[in-house]
Amino acid sequence: MTPPDTARLQQLDRDHHLHPFTDFKALGEEGSRIITSAEGIYIQDADGNQILDAMAGLWCVNLGYGREELVTAAAEQMQQLPYYNNFFKTTHPPAVELAETLCRLAPAHMNRVFFTGSGSEANDTVLRMVRRYWALKGKPEKQWIIGRENAYHGSTVAGMSLGGMAPMHEQGGPCVPGISHIRQPYWFGEGRELSAEEFGKVCAAALETRIEELGADKVAAFIAEPVQGAGGAIIPPDSYWPAIKEVLAKYDILLVADEVICGFGRLGEWFGSVHYGIEPDLMPIAKGLSSGYLPIGGVLVGDRVASTLIDEGGEFYHGFTYSGHPTCAAVALKNLQLMEQEGVVEHVRDVAGPHLARRWKELEQHPLIGEARSLGLIGALEIVADKASGKRFDKTLAVGNLCRDICFETGLVMRSVGDTMVISPPLVITTEQVDELVRLAHAALDETMRRLE
Ligand code: PLP
């Protein structure tokens, strides 16, 4: 039986709370799961169940839950200066220290950061900066931004327009004009008649084709996540990024690498762009920047764009009340300091990532799994009806959601994107905890199979 306090909270939630990315009516019927506390890589619900959070919240709790140092950093900053802004000609120590630390950790050519409150706001900022840059360069007709189908860049109007999620585009009126989407490098889903290597090149060639269709003199930038997260942990073939890099250089088009998920260690480097050896002009960041403890994002700006905006731009009419919020900045700074002191990025690259890669791959033996892929600490499982052909289950069965719900029941948070199961655990996960994660995932797949019979 549901404990009374849980029932009460569920009723109030049903009566008053509209949840993000949720079918409001369906949730009202089912009732929500109430998370009350967390420690390390585990969350706890109102009924006392402990659940291994293999999604690190929403791909963000990189240092894990319950870090006292972050709580202290927030409390001390709130006592000292809970809020002040960075507009006009003011600043405060946490924003300055964070900016310096970020630029030290970022690739050498990135020496400026513009703070925002979230990843979506970071991408709104990107859109304005990119078009402003070309206008200042005397090429205001360079307006088009090319993104990718099934990419996620946020939920503000600019974020969802840059993203390539068709269901989002269908709601809430027209997208921002001047944004075009090309195919995604999703080999398992769309390219298996080719080798992964060939498919990566085909997807990069799609960029060149689109640039020529739109006119190179009209294309401002290409935006992409180094590894697509919300689209289903889509790890591009090795041939993809080098080919993309060549195309962008050939046509003098800016590269925006959306590091909101890949940044801060997820792929075993401070930034996903470093893993792939790409040199973006702009990098939106958020999530792992503060390990999700407080909301903060930003855009790291490369020297090429920054020098133009600074030397030729005059006032940039853009900013948020919470740009570089001191308490959020203090927590983000402490988060980055702890990551450095504890060697968290090295742990992902040398220990947890390789261990996950080995253990995760074993799940490919499961009768339901067509592919098990991972890179660093992001991974996906492709659930299929037929292993040999890769044929999917009928959509109406919603097998991914079934598996996700079973995971929750059995103590694991794994996200479903259609029939792709996704993980992105806290970066501090130990090898023993990786084993536990794989064991729970295996058991959930067995139970999913049993319920499909
Ligand atoms: N960009 C990427 C790659 C993301 O995954 C997300 C969120 O999941 C965003 C941007 C939007 O960030 P936020 O939810 O902080 O606005």
Boltz pocket constraint, residues with backbone or C-beta under 6 A from the ligand:
constraints:
  - pocket:
      binder: B
      contacts: [[A, 58], [A, 117], [A, 118], [A, 119], [A, 120], [A, 121], [A, 123], [A, 152], [A, 153], [A, 154], [A, 155], [A, 159], [A, 225], [A, 229], [A, 230], [A, 258], [A, 259], [A, 260], [A, 261], [A, 286], [A, 287], [A, 297]]
      max_distance: 6.0
